[in-house]
């Protein structure tokens, strides 16, 4: 045998090379078969192949065929010929079967992988009110199919990569050839190809390996399980990253405001959608500033409260031995513990823990005089506001932000809150994702892109694509209401 190529008349040596390459794993199966009067060996890994394909499409075909040199030997399977035994070993661990015939210089690589596909049901993490009720699953080919059903265009391009020297994780990037900026596509490909690690598991590994600022609290890639959301972003010139084994797609680049937009905003009437989006944006401020404002008001600026309200709050604080910052921290930690317990426990028990635990502990802690009723209200409003964010990652970031804001408020009052928000604003303005400004279209300010930020203008007015993705074509539609109503 010369090098790693399959040599004629050395079938046993070729098989030994593959066995050695796979370290003699026990689930490597060998099945002898006669092919046109010659000795043949079918190799496959039992745990990766579909036995029905092996029996029905491979073995049954081999028993019938007489011309082993024909390229049309297998008409019901994807098959190809190769001579490099290293490719044979790599193909085996991907679920393919290898057919070697004594005296032949080439071997067949036959598609026989087994798939476990679940139904494309509505994703649990992204509720759908009006729109397609399907979501991604763990099978990459199915996810690509769902997106191609949304965008039926020859310009939709898919590029495959393999990352992880041991895991060999399959990664696909999708983009519109005539819309996505070539520099953006090149940057995404470069970052994926630069991943050098034995282990790459989807989707968190890919996200951390490719994001611009890993020490920032804010997510810089939008993760979604909805094909319609991916399709909409692809049509804006963005790039989507999908990984085999993950029901989540990553969209780049994105802005801060993309995390507060929902596909349902575009499936409902624009006035109602704008109202709901403004509520979400207000919830961002409430979620991380309300406890801080309450602490600063009680500790430093109680004189600004109306007299009746000041008496009510003072009365609720009479029996509380701790300052407001301790109250807030105690309740926030208890809430986070209950939330995490509700997620980790089985669904039926988790809901019970969340409701009963919140009611029982909340009532008991107030009766014990450890916190006030007012603080219970503040923390409850804060928790509800944090759940209004359509993105789980952004919701987690907002919940963490409230802790440094509470500390700043307890130390310096309203001045601490002002400095905290100023630092946050500077950070958001400096942040970039794949070369695009994270806080666009506010920084840099673009008036034309403001039509789809805090409120959503009617769809027929959104004639330009957002600038932050730097698409090749800015115009996406003409004025579509040029028709005249019949009198």
Secondary structure, 3 states (H helix, E strand, C coil): CCCCECCCCCHHHHHHHHHHHCCCCCCEEEEEEEECCEEEEEEEECCCECHHHHHHHHHHHHHHCCCCCCCCCCCCCCEEEECEHHHHHHHHCCCCEEEEECCCCCEEEECCECCCCCCCCCCCCCCCCCCCCCCCCCCHHHHHHHHHHHCCCCCEEEEEEEECCCCCEEEEEEEECCCCCHHHHHHHHHHHHCCCCCCCCCCHHHHHHHCCCCCCCCCCCEEECCHHHHHHHHCCCCEEEEECCCCCEEEECCCHHHHHCCHHHHCCCHHHHHHHHHHHHHHHHHHHHHHHHHHHHHHCCHHHCCHHHHHHHHHHHCCCCCCHHHHHHHHHHHHHHHHHHHHHCCHHHHHHHHHHHHHHHHHHHHHCCCCCHHHHHHHHHHHHHHCCCCCHHHHHHHHHHHHHHHHHHHHHCHHHHHHHHHHHHHHHHHCEECCEECCCEECCECHHHHHECCCECCHHHCCECCCCCCCCCCECCCCCCCCCCCC
